[in-house]
Each structure stands twice: as structure tokens, then as C-alpha cells.
Amino acid sequence: MASSGAPARPGGSWVQERILLGMTMREYLVSLWTPFNVVCAAILAVGVPLIVYRFAAGLGATTNLSQTQPWGLWIGFDMMTGIALAAGGFTIGAAVEIFNLEEFHAIERPAILTGFLGYLMAVIGLIADLGKPWNMVGIFSNNGTQSVLFEVAWCVACYTTVLFLEFAVPLFEWLGWERFYRPLKKLLLALTVLSVMFSTMHQSALGSLFIIAPHKLHPLWYSGQIFIFFFISAVIAGISMVIVESTISHQIFSDQLEGHHVDIEKVTFGLAKAGAVVMFAYFFLKLQGVIDNHALGLIGVGFYGKWWLLEMLGFVLLPSLMYAWGARYRHITVVRVAAILGVVGIVLNRLNVSLVAYNYNQPVRYWPSWMEIAVSLMLVVVGVLAFRWIVLRMPVLSPMKEQAGSHGGTP
């Protein structure tokens, strides 16, 4: 019988597994009473009714959006930031399946799962932000090929489908459906190529949305090449997020790795080298964008000039140098701190472009309502809880051992 920390048998119930181990239902419920679960439950207790209230009462009753600021926190954070932080799926998938970098194989499934959940939460945030979300089905019947939003919608829908198919491999292994997961394994390379194609298109297209707003976006953030900046920064987000996620996962879910040797430090240092190069290039490309926009004299001037410096020096150049130093001298803590700074930097950049530096010259500024913040926190918590639930049951951190007579499940 599996230990209490091992994944449940294919198709089995975690509660039944606990009971089989001699744990009563009461003891099981008591075991759920942890500070983390209590905080998550409180956030869900507030956020879930609020998102229901949003659809019942409308955007006007739940948000601070206006005709001047039609996009708010649910677009800037839930959509643009969430999709960027979920870029580890195509980043690591491409490294393993296309470039055959086997040292990253151990983190491929967690990265794909993080990407899949990130996109699901982003889509839910988008639905909450739309005034008439039922009109989303129109993208499948209307011809809007000249619209950037049309491209984003189609690519996100296609890529989310591809992520589900990639995630279906461990899902079907857990269920013991060998006839399904074996063919999907053979299709992983093709699915990865599709994921890279769709991700490249919509990650850059999110930046293209702001090209048509040169007078609304502050000159330090506006650039005719902003679509390139969005794609490169998404790669940075993917690398940094995978380091953060893998570090936490291999600490919390260490029992899932019993019998499987994973050199997490080697993986982390390999990602750090890539992160250092990409972030260093991104820093100078952004600087070149400011020069091309004739905004060099605005750096360090006023609030926006100082805020731009904080973003670029504190959350791009600094973590780039920390990545390089940590990888060179094998200092794992420095690399992990750099990854955290990288994640925060991407969040800051997306919020700067979509909220802080957008409509910077308007006398009335947008501030998200407490209900917008609560719903965003709720989506983050749902993603974290879903990740934990799946990892505790399915072969995400470690593939199931295939045995004669079995169908991918554990004995």
C-alpha cells in the first residue's frame, strides 16, 4: 500500500486512501485545519460570492472601471500578468522536446501544469472583465483577422487546448488509460511546436495592443517594438517562475520524489544561465526602445522617470547580474532570489504598461476596488490549490512506474 504522502491509485479517492490507512473522517478533516488552508478558505469565502455578484450586478457595481479606463486589474494582472507567468510551459517544453535538453526533463510536467492552470485562471479573469462574456463565442464564427484582440483570443484558446493535451499525459497515466496517454506521448513534439507557435503569437500580440495608443502610454514604456518586449519578457517570466515553482514544489512535495533522483540545483543553475542572457538582452533592447522613442531625457525625471528606473535597474538588470553570478559561482540562494525579483519585475512591468503608465496624463486616475482585488486573489488561490491537489495525486513531479500487467498506475 502506498504511503500517506504518495499519490492515490488511478481513479481513487484521496479520502478513501486516508481511511484505508486508518485515518477516520474526523481526523482527516482536522488534518486540513492548517494556517495555509484557513487563509485560503477565507479568501475563497470572500472571492467566490464576489465573482457571482459581479455577474449579477454588473461591472459598474463591482469595479472602478470607466469610459476613460475600460481595462483594470482583471486585465492588467489576471490576464496579462497571468499569461506571462504561465510562459514556463512553452519555454521548458521547447527546451526538452525541441532542443533535447534532457536536464530539464524533470521539471517539464510541473511547468506545463503551471502554464495550464495559469491560462485557465487568466481566461476566468477575462470572462469576469467582459461586459458581455457570452459574446466570446463570436470569435469562432466571425472574421476579425484585422483585430489584434481577435488574434489574442484565438491563440489563447488554441494554446490552452494544447496545454490540456500536454497535461493529459499525466492525467491519463493516473487514470490508467494506456490507450490514450501512449499516443499523446508520441505527439509531444508536435504539441510543443504548436505551443511555441501559439505562445509567440499571443505573447507578442498582447504588446501590440498598446501600439495604437502612443499618446496614452507614457513614452518610457511606449515603443513601436513593444510586441517584441512582451515576448522576451514572457520568456523571462517563464524561466523565473519555473525556478520559483520548482524550488517550492521540491520542498513541499518531497515525498512525491521518493525513488526518483532529481538534481534540482543543476536544473536551477541551467535556467539561471539562460535567464541571465535573456534579461541582459531585454534590458538593452528596452533602453534602445527609449532612445528610438526620443524619451531618453525622461529617465529619472519625475515620478514616472524614477519608477521606470526602479523597474529596469531593480527588477531586470539586478536579477540578470545575480543570475550570472549565482550560476558562475554555484550559489543557489542568489539564483532563487534573482528568480523572485524576476517574477516581481514581470508583474510590475505588466501593471505599469496596462495601469500605471497608461492614461498617465489623465487628471482622474484609476484605482482598483477592493472587490477587484479580492477576486484576483481568489483566482490565485484557486490556481495554487488546484496545483497542490493535482501534484498530490497525479504523476507530475515523478512519472508512474510502468509494470507488466498494469496500465500506468501504481501497485
C-alpha positions, -999 to 999 in steps of 0.1 A, spaced: 0 0 0 13 35 -8 24 57 20 3 86 31 23 111 10 22 90 -22 -2 97 -50 -36 79 -48 -42 49 -70 -55 57 -105 -91 69 -103 -90 65 -65 -102 89 -38 -77 107 -16 -102 105 13 -106 67 7 -68 64 7 -66 81 41 -94 59 55 -76 28 43 -46 40 62 -66 40 94 -74 77 95 -110 85 104 -130 111 86 -128 134 116 -90 130 118 -88 137 81 -109 169 84 -88 180 114 -56 175 93 -70 200 69 -71 227 96 -38 244 88 -29 281 87 -25 280 49 -58 263 44 -76 287 67 -62 317 49 -72 301 15 -107 293 27 -112 329 39 -101 343 5 -124 319 -13 -153 327 11 -150 363 0 -139 360 -36 -164 333 -49 -195 352 -38 -180 384 -53 -175 370 -87 -211 357 -86 -222 392 -75 -202 407 -104 -222 387 -130 -255 396 -112 -249 433 -106 -225 441 -135 -191 458 -138 -203 492 -126 -212 478 -91 -181 458 -86 -152 477 -103 -139 512 -107 -137 510 -145 -149 539 -166 -150 551 -202 -115 566 -197 -102 534 -181 -121 504 -196 -93 480 -186 -84 475 -150 -68 450 -126 -85 420 -141 -68 427 -174 -35 440 -162 -30 414 -135 -52 384 -141 -48 383 -179 -16 400 -190 4 391 -159 -11 356 -155 -4 347 -191 32 359 -189 39 340 -157 24 309 -173 50 310 -201 71 283 -184 50 257 -202 62 266 -237 97 277 -225 106 244 -208 86 223 -233 107 237 -261 139 232 -242 131 195 -236 112 184 -267 127 206 -294 163 213 -282 166 179 -264 179 194 -232 173 164 -210 185 181 -178 152 200 -178 130 169 -183 122 166 -146 105 200 -145 87 197 -178 54 184 -164 52 208 -135 59 237 -159 32 225 -182 8 221 -153 16 256 -141 11 270 -176 -23 252 -180 -36 264 -147 -23 299 -153 -41 302 -186 -73 288 -171 -72 314 -143 -64 342 -169 -94 331 -190 -117 332 -159 -104 367 -151 -110 378 -187 -146 365 -186 -152 385 -154 -139 416 -170 -160 414 -202 -193 433 -201 -210 406 -222 -188 374 -217 -213 353 -237 -201 371 -268 -168 353 -266 -182 325 -287 -182 351 -315 -145 346 -322 -153 311 -336 -179 324 -361 -168 360 -370 -140 371 -393 -119 395 -373 -84 388 -388 -75 425 -388 -80 428 -350 -52 421 -325 -77 411 -299 -91 385 -323 -56 370 -327 -50 370 -290 -84 353 -283 -78 326 -309 -42 319 -299 -51 318 -262 -79 294 -269 -57 272 -291 -28 272 -267 -49 264 -237 -62 234 -257 -26 223 -265 -17 227 -228 -46 205 -218 -34 178 -243 1 180 -229 -12 178 -193 -35 149 -203 -4 126 -204 0 125 -166 -38 127 -162 -44 96 -183 -14 78 -166 -31 85 -133 -64 71 -146 -46 41 -161 -58 49 -196 -29 35 -215 -46 36 -249 -48 74 -246 -16 85 -229 8 64 -251 -3 81 -283 -1 115 -267 34 109 -255 44 103 -292 27 136 -301 45 157 -275 70 171 -300 42 182 -324 22 197 -295 53 215 -283 59 230 -317 22 242 -317 27 256 -282 57 276 -292 39 290 -323 7 300 -304 27 314 -275 49 335 -297 19 349 -315 -3 359 -285 25 369 -260 37 394 -286 2 404 -296 -6 414 -261 21 441 -265 7 450 -299 -25 461 -282 -6 492 -270 10 502 -303 -22 520 -313 -21 541 -281 11 562 -284 -5 592 -267 -20 572 -238 10 552 -228 40 570 -212 69 575 -236 93 555 -214 71 524 -218 57 530 -253 77 517 -282 69 505 -318 87 473 -307 66 467 -276 54 434 -290 90 422 -290 95 433 -254 63 415 -244 75 382 -259 111 384 -245 98 394 -211 74 364 -212 104 341 -217 120 358 -186 88 352 -167 87 316 -177 123 309 -166 119 328 -133 86 313 -125 98 278 -131 127 283 -107 104 296 -80 78 269 -86 103 240 -87 121 253 -56 88 254 -36 75 221 -51 106 201 -43 104 213 -7 67 208 -1 62 177 -22 95 160 -14 76 127 -6 64 126 -42 101 123 -53 109 92 -33 128 68 -55 134 94 -82 167 114 -82 162 149 -94 192 173 -93 172 204 -87 203 226 -83 217 215 -117 183 224 -133 182 257 -114 217 268 -125 210 258 -161 179 280 -160 199 308 -144 224 309 -172 195 313 -198 178 338 -176 210 360 -173 214 361 -211 177 368 -219 173 395 -191 206 412 -201 194 414 -238 160 426 -227 175 454 -206 194 469 -236 166 463 -260 143 483 -237 169 511 -235 172 511 -273 134 514 -274 135 545 -252 162 560 -274 142 553 -306 112 570 -289 133 601 -281 125 597 -244 160 593 -231 158 627 -213 128 615 -193 147 588 -174 149 597 -138 127 628 -142 96 630 -120 76 600 -107 75 581 -140 112 586 -147 122 572 -113 96 545 -115 110 533 -148 145 532 -133 132 511 -104 117 486 -128 147 484 -151 175 485 -126 159 467 -97 140 440 -115 158 435 -148 195 444 -146 200 434 -110 184 399 -113 203 394 -146 236 400 -128 225 379 -99 216 350 -123 250 352 -139 269 355 -106 249 327 -89 253 303 -119 290 311 -122 298 305 -85 271 279 -79 253 300 -53 217 286 -53 203 312 -29 214 341 -51 197 324 -81 165 319 -62 164 355 -50 170 366 -86 141 344 -97 118 361 -72 129 395 -84 123 384 -120 88 373 -112 80 406 -93 96 425 -122 73 410 -148 43 417 -126 55 453 -122 60 457 -159 26 444 -169 9 466 -143 30 496 -154 21 492 -191 -16 484 -185 -24 506 -155 3 529 -140 18 544 -172 -14 540 -192 -35 572 -193 -7 588 -173 -19 623 -184 -55 619 -172 -65 641 -142 -85 612 -127 -66 581 -120 -79 545 -118 -76 526 -86 -90 490 -84 -118 485 -60 -115 461 -31 -138 437 -49 -115 436 -79 -85 428 -56 -104 401 -38 -115 384 -70 -79 385 -83 -66 370 -50 -93 343 -52 -81 333 -87 -45 330 -75 -56 308 -46 -77 286 -68 -47 281 -91 -24 272 -61 -49 248 -46 -56 231 -79 -18 227 -84 -14 211 -50 -44 188 -54 -31 176 -88 5 171 -77 -6 151 -46 -25 127 -68 -11 126 -103 24 117 -116 35 153 -122 68 155 -102 76 119 -109 63 96 -137 45 65 -126 65 33 -130 50 11 -157 49 -25 -147 38 -57 -165 1 -61 -164 -5 -26 -152 -18 4 -171 4 31 -159 -8 30 -123 10 23 -91 5 -11 -74 
